[in-house]
Amino acid sequence: GGGAAKLAALEALEEPPWYIIPHTSFFSRRMHTLFLTTICWDFLILPVQLCFIQEAIQLSWVEDVLLAVDLVYWTRIVLMFHTTYVNDNSVTVTDPRQIRQHYLATNCLLDMLAVLPLDHLALALEAHYYVVHLLRLVRFVNVRYQLRAYSEWQKSITDDDLLTGLVHYIAILLLAAHFGACGWNLVGFGHVPGTDRTTWLDQYHHDVSIIGGSPLGPRSSPEYELGERYLVSLYMV
């Protein structure tokens, strides 16, 4: 009887508090998926906002999306202080104190750096739009989670078949084309006043004026204008 009581007491002590979230739970996995999705947004959209600044500045709804992205980042940081983890001995740690110490000693500092509201501070100080979004580049610190997820995905593949190889190289090609298009549009703003040097963007505007409008039709919205410029830059790359 005494042994059974001690065993029950030990099990009660090992039972994690109600606010501790198992890292294998449905909620934790879906939250991680949402987190990776927001990282993809920043990784792909921030270069567009910086390199297509004249068009992006007209998209007022983007600011609301950026606030939602930051909310996801901050929410995840809070949750990580209450989410279990697997230690070096392959044991799931559920003790709240150990969980907090582990997160503070590993990813907490970089996670906090990635969500510093430098852009909001610059906006409050009425800094230039370009500076505001340039400061958001610190979000790229979180790209390490995408690289880690990609590495884990590769390890989970038992057979390196043709389809996997195609997906790998097509993804690299698309990313290179995306950043190339952003950089190419930025080069178009390299015209030096007072010189006769013409950039590809100057020539494009000249050709558009000759045909009497955009080759894709009339510009009906800022989104359409940005899409047109992006496609043209992508084509030039």
NORBEL-V237884 format. One record per backbone hydrogen bond with DSSP energy under -0.5 kcal/mol. CO is the residue of the C=O (numbers start at 1). NH is the residue of the N-H. E is the energy in kcal/mol with one decimal. If there is no record, write none. Layout:
[[CO/NH/E] [CO/NH/E]]
//
This chain:
[[1/5/-1.8] [2/6/-2.2] [3/7/-2.3] [4/8/-2.3] [5/9/-2.3] [6/10/-2.4] [7/11/-2.3] [8/12/-1.9] [9/13/-1.9] [10/14/-1.8] [11/15/-1.0] [17/20/-1.5] [20/22/-0.6] [21/84/-2.5] [22/25/-1.7] [25/29/-2.2] [26/30/-2.4] [27/31/-2.5] [28/32/-2.0] [29/33/-1.9] [30/34/-2.3] [31/35/-2.2] [32/36/-2.4] [33/37/-1.9] [34/38/-2.1] [35/39/-1.7] [36/40/-2.0] [37/41/-2.0] [38/42/-2.2] [39/43/-2.7] [40/44/-2.2] [41/45/-3.2] [42/46/-1.6] [44/48/-0.6] [45/49/-2.4] [46/50/-2.0] [47/51/-2.5] [48/52/-2.4] [50/53/-0.5] [52/55/-0.7] [52/56/-3.0] [53/57/-2.0] [55/58/-1.3] [56/59/-1.7] [58/60/-1.3] [59/62/-1.1] [60/63/-1.0] [60/64/-0.6] [61/65/-1.6] [62/66/-2.4] [63/67/-1.8] [64/68/-1.9] [65/69/-2.4] [66/70/-2.3] [67/71/-2.0] [68/72/-1.9] [69/73/-2.0] [70/74/-2.5] [71/75/-2.5] [72/76/-2.2] [73/77/-1.8] [74/78/-2.0] [75/79/-2.3] [76/80/-2.3] [77/81/-0.8] [78/81/-0.8] [79/82/-2.0] [80/83/-0.8] [82/21/-3.8] [85/87/-0.5] [85/93/-3.4] [87/90/-1.9] [91/87/-2.7] [91/93/-0.5] [92/94/-0.5] [93/85/-1.0] [95/99/-2.3] [96/100/-2.3] [97/101/-2.4] [98/102/-2.5] [99/103/-2.3] [100/104/-2.4] [101/105/-1.7] [102/106/-0.8] [103/106/-0.6] [103/108/-2.2] [107/111/-2.4] [108/112/-2.6] [109/113/-2.1] [110/114/-2.0] [111/115/-0.7] [112/115/-0.7] [113/116/-1.1] [116/118/-2.3] [117/121/-2.1] [118/122/-2.4] [119/123/-2.2] [120/124/-2.2] [121/125/-1.6] [122/127/-2.9] [123/126/-1.4] [128/132/-2.1] [129/133/-1.9] [130/134/-1.9] [131/135/-1.9] [134/137/-1.4] [135/138/-1.1] [136/139/-2.3] [137/140/-1.9] [138/141/-1.8] [139/142/-1.9] [140/143/-1.6] [141/144/-1.2] [142/145/-1.9] [142/146/-0.7] [143/147/-2.2] [144/148/-2.1] [145/149/-2.3] [146/150/-2.5] [147/151/-2.3] [148/152/-2.3] [149/153/-2.1] [150/154/-2.2] [151/155/-2.0] [152/156/-1.5] [153/157/-0.6] [154/157/-0.9] [156/158/-0.7] [159/161/-2.2] [161/165/-1.8] [162/166/-2.4] [163/167/-2.5] [164/168/-2.2] [165/169/-2.3] [166/170/-2.7] [167/171/-2.1] [168/172/-1.7] [169/173/-2.3] [170/174/-2.6] [171/175/-2.3] [172/176/-2.4] [173/177/-2.4] [174/178/-2.5] [175/179/-2.5] [176/180/-2.1] [177/181/-2.4] [178/182/-2.0] [179/183/-2.5] [180/184/-2.5] [181/185/-2.0] [182/186/-1.7] [183/187/-1.9] [184/188/-1.1] [186/189/-1.4] [187/190/-2.0] [191/193/-0.6] [192/195/-1.4] [199/203/-2.0] [200/204/-2.3] [201/205/-2.3] [202/206/-2.0] [203/207/-2.5] [204/208/-2.5] [205/209/-2.0] [206/210/-1.4] [207/211/-1.8] [208/212/-0.7] [208/213/-2.3] [214/217/-1.7] [218/220/-0.8] [221/225/-2.1] [222/226/-2.5] [223/227/-2.6] [224/228/-2.5] [225/229/-2.3] [226/230/-2.5] [227/231/-2.4] [228/232/-2.4] [229/233/-2.4] [230/234/-2.6] [231/235/-2.4] [232/236/-2.2] [233/237/-1.7]]
//
